[in-house]
Amino acid sequence: MLVPLVFLQRLLHREIQAVFLLITRHPQLTVALFSILFFPGVLIHELSHFLMAKLLRVHTRGFSIIPNALPDGRLQLGYVETEHVDIVRDSLIGLSPLIAGTLFVAFTGVNRLGLDTLWEVLRNGQLDLFLMGVAVLPTVRDFYLWFYLTFAVSSTMMPSDSDRHSWIPLGLWTAVMFSLAVFAGAGTWMFENIMPSVNSLLNSVALLFGLSNIVHIVLLIPFYLIHRLLVSLMRVDVR
C-alpha cells in the first residue's frame, strides 16, 4: 500500500501543479497556490517533527512552513532543523510525519468518512459498489471539509529524503539484532508471541494507506481530465 501511495502522491502533485501553471502562466503564483492547498498537511508534517524532537530532548535550530525552491528543482514546503543525534532518535523524528498523518487519516477517513468500507469493497474487486459508494460520499456531514483535510494530510505525510537518512543504518542494526535472536533460539518464541501483534499493526497501517490511495485516485481522475482539457484548449502543455 505504501508503494502505490508514493507513486499516486507524486502523480497527483504533478497534475495539480500543471493545472495551476496552465491557468495562471505564472510559476511563483503556482507555487503559492500549491502551498496554500497543502498548508494543513505541511503544518502537521513539520509540527510533528518539532514535537517529536522536543519529546526526545533533541535541540531544534529552525522551523519554517514557507515554501522554498531548491537548487535541484524540487519544492520544499517547510522544514525543521534539528541537531544530529543517535540513529534511533533521528529515525523517530524522521518517521513522525508518517505516524501523525496516519493517525489523522484514521480519525478523518474511518471515523468521519467511513472510507474503510469503500476500501474493503474495492479490495474485493466490487467496482460497481465502490463507484456507488463514492457517489454517496458527498452526503456525509461536513464531507468536503473532512475529505480535503484527509487529502492534504495524507498527501504530505511521506518523510522526505532528509527524514530518511537514518533509516538504513537503523534497519541494518535491527536486522542484525533480529538475526542474532533467531540464531540464539528465540525465533519460535518471537513468532508465537510478537509476530501476531506486529501482523495486526501492519494490517491496520495497510488499511489506512489504502484509504489514502482511494483519496488520491478519486482526485487524480478529475485533475488529469482538467489538465487534458486545458492542453486541448490552449494548445500548450507543461514540460
N, C-alpha and C positions, 0 to 999 in steps of 0.2 A: 504493500500500500504506500510505502514511503517513496519508492522509485517513481511510480506514475505521478505522485503528488509534486515531486520536484520538476518533472517534465511539464505537467499541466500548469504549474505556477509560472514557469518561465515563458511558456507559450501564451498564457493569458496576459501576462505583463507586456509582452511584445505587441499583442494585438491592441491592448488599451493604449499604449504609447503611440502606436501607428495611427489609431483613430484620432487621438488628441492632436498629433502633429499634422495630419492631413486637414483637420478642421481649422486649427489656429495658424499653421505655417510659421510657427514661432517656437524654437527649441526651448527657450527659457520658460515660456508660458506653459509649454507641455510638461516640463519638469515640475512646475509649481502645481499644476492641476493634478498630476500623478501623485505628488507628495501629499496634497490635501486629501485625495481619495483614500490613501492608505494610512493617514495620520493615526487613527486609533490603534492599528496594528503596530505601527512603528513605536508609538508611545509605550505600549505593553512590552514590546520586544526589548527596548532599551531600559525601561524601568525594571524589568525582570533581571537584566544583567546587574544593574545598580544595586537592587535589593539583595540579590544572591551574594554579591561581593561584600556588602555590609554584614550580611548574616555570617559569612565565613571569615570575617575580620580581614578583608583584603582592601588595601587603600585604593581609592579611586582618584584619578587626576583630572578627568574631564568628562562632561556629559553634554550631548547635543542631539536634538531632533530636527535640525536644519539640514536639508538636502545638500549634498556636495558632489560635484562631478569629479571622478577620479581620473588620473592620467591615462589609465588603460581603457577608458571609455565607459566604465561601469558607473552606476549612480549609487552613491552612499546616502541612504535616507536618514541615518543617525549613527551615533557611536557612543560607547562608554569606554574610557581609558582606565585600565587597572594595572597595578604593579604585577610583575611576573612572580608567581609563587609555585608551589608544587603542582604536579600534573593532575592530582585529584581535584584540588580546588579550582585550577584553571579549567578543567573539563566540566565541572559542575556549573561554573559561571557561563561557559560557552553553551551548555545544554539548557540553561534556564529559560530562554525564549520558547524552546520546544515544549518544555514542561508547562509553562504558563499558558502558551497558546493551546495546547491540548486540553488543559483544564477548562479554558474558556469555551472551546468548541464543545466540550462535554456539557457545559451548562446551557449554551445557546442552542446547539444543534439537537441535543437529546431532550432537554427539559422544556425548551421554548418552541422548537420547530418540529420535533418528532422525526428528525431525519434518519434515525436508526431504523425505523420501519421501512423507509424508502430504500435504505442500503440493503436490507435483507431481501427485499423484492428484487432489486437489481442483481444482487449476488446469485439469486435463484434463477436468473435468466428470464424473469417475467417482465419483459419490456413494456407491454401494454399497461400493466398495473403500475409500473414505475412512472410512465408518462401521465397516467391518470392522477397519481399522487402529486406529481409536480404541478399539474393544473389546479389541484385543490389547495396547494400550499398558500397562495395569497389570501385565503380566507382565514388563516390563523391570526389571532390577535397580535397586533404590532409586528406583523410578518416582515415588512420592509426594513424596519429598524434592526431586528434580530438577524435577518439574512445579511444585511450589509455588514454588521459587526462581525458575524461569523466569517464572511468573505475576507474582510480587511485583516482580521487577526490570523486566520488560517493561512493567508497568502503571504504573511510576513514573519511567520514563526520559525522558518527554517534558519538554523545557525549559518552564519557567513563563514568564509574561508578562515578568517582570523579567529572565529569562535571555535573552530575545529582543530586548531593546531596542536592541541594536547591529546586529541583522541587516539591517535595511532600509538604513541608510547604507552598510554593507559590501557589500550586494548591488548597490546603485546604483553604488558605486565599481568593483566588479568588472565590472559590465555595461558601464560606460564604457570601462574599460581593454580589455575584450574587443572592443568595437566599434572602438576605435582600431586595435587589432592587425589586425582584419579589413580595415579601410579602408587600412591600410598595406601590404596584400598578403600577410599571414601566415596568412590564413584557410585556404588549401589545405593548408599545412604542418601547421597545428594539427589539422585534421580527419583528416589521414592519420597523424599521429604521437601526438597527445594523446588524441583522442576515443575510440579503441579501448580504452585503459586506463580512461578515465572511464566508458565504457559497461560494461565488465566490473565495475568497482567498484559502479556503481549497480545492476547485476543482482544482485550479492551482497547489497547492502543491502536491495533489494526482497524477496529471498528471506527474509532474517531478519525484516523487518517482516511478511511473510506468515506466518511461524511464530508471531509474536506475535499476529497476528489469529486464528490457529487456537486458541491457548490461551484467548483471550478469548471466542471463540464457544463453545468447549467448556464454559466455566464460566458463561457468561451464561445458557444454557438452564436448568440446574438452579436457579440463583438466581432467575430470573424465575418459574419454576414454584413455588418455595417462597414467594416473595412473593405470588403469586396465591392460594396455598393459605391463607396466614396471613390475607390480606384476607377470604377466604371464611369462615374460622372465627371471626375476631374482629369482623367487620362494621365494620372501620375501616381506613383507609389513610393513608399519609404524603402530606401535601400539599406 
